[in-house]
Amino acid sequence: MSFQSMYRERKREAADAVRLVQDGDTIVVPIAAGEPPALLHALSQQRREFRDVTVFQMLPLHQPDYFDPATTEHVRHSSPFLGAPNRRGVHEGWIDVVPAHFSEVPRLIRRGLVPSDVVFAHASPMNEDGMLAVGLSPDYTMAAIEKARTVLLEVNPRVPFAHGPCRVHISKVTAVVENDEPLIEIPPTAIGEAERAIAGYVGELVPDGATLQIGIGAIPDAVVQQLATKRDLGIHTEMFGDGILSLLEAGVATNRRKNRHPGVTIATFALGSHRLYDYLDDNPTVQMHPVDVTNDPVLAGQNDRLHSINGSLQVDLIGQCGSESLAHRPYSGTGGQFDFVRAANRSEDGRSFIVLPSTAKGGTISRIAPTLAPGTHVTTSKNDVDHVVTEYGVARLRGRTARQRAEALIAIAHPDFRAELTEAAEQLRLV
Ligand code: COA
């Protein structure tokens, strides 16, 4: 049978495809732009017909109707990384959190610790060899597809046919659903004074020839703007966004000096503008890999001069970074922060930067705190943290004593809080 006939044979309406889900199944859905809206809409519509179905997904960007506290005995959501759509449900107790490093999620799926019975994923149209690409987010999707009984792909001509190990053969697919609605896009973030100052410090410390991992948000976006005068940067990252695209288009990032995958940009999910998604289409200079490759600290750390840049919510005086919760209440997730902190620590001449404004809530709260608020989830431990950066400077912590760390962190706290932090540090016998 030709690949075209196999494709035609698998074509369904979304409502019919979703009937392949069985009671008790776990459905794995890719991160961010990899989520397939038509399939999630159909699941939402039919949710009351199922029992005990779990949907596992990091960072959902849409708000499907199955996010509904009244129907969780039918379909319930669980997630290792929260965004605006699923945060409230976690705080109210009807959405579940799965603590995990991003790099570990494929392993959890392969070992059955996170079940994968069904996959719903966005895919590109099929090529003449019968391959479809899940190039917006191969991260844990490829492992989930390996394990799943039922693979449902939502084929959209706007999904890039990306390069790298992010392709699935039609014979592995149970059903395809076609949809050509525009992909979700993320507008550029507003960059303020503090973000610009933080980015300036980080930019000064990134050398020519560095390989970069750049996280999500305003500060990482501001850092990219500070790198315009660098030469021969390399990209080995988890998220491929418009900031990185601008470095590639300007010829600032060439990937020439990377030890692993020289000449090629490596990422595990793409999130940004339609220009970014178009850039990925049949472009052999970018490879989309599963996250257990991009975020493996040993593999990523084989690149010399690996520099990772990630945000945090609070840092205590010994350097523990609470980047994902406000006290006990989850805010986001561990994501790849710790993966890349460890990778940068292994890398020859590598550095990791934890970046955060010195205050929150209009200057009323210091984000540099004597101790983390009770219940805070520690994302980067004191033993792994390297540089912490606020708009008041850089605290280099790795290898330093507790006393030196407290002094360095107080020096980059907001001036209004330095006296009380010093007093607290004295009481804690840190200084
Ligand atoms: N006490 C009380 N509130 C605080 C606070 C603190 N110490 N720190 C931050 N907040 C509040 C902010 O005021 C803001 O509230 P608002 O939305 O009402 O204004 C909210 O918490 C979020 O803070 P903000 O600094 O705006 O977060 P962000 O959207 O820039 O995201 C992280 C930053 C830390 C959440 C994000 O970088 C993250 O999830 N990091 C961990 C995972 C990671 O690094 N992954 C790798 C890259 S994908």
Residues whose N, C-alpha, C, O or C-beta is under 5 A from the ligand:
A	BS01	COA	G215 I216 G217 N310 G311 S312 L313 Q314 S323 E324 S332 G333 T334 G335 G336 Q337 A360 K361 I365 S366 R367
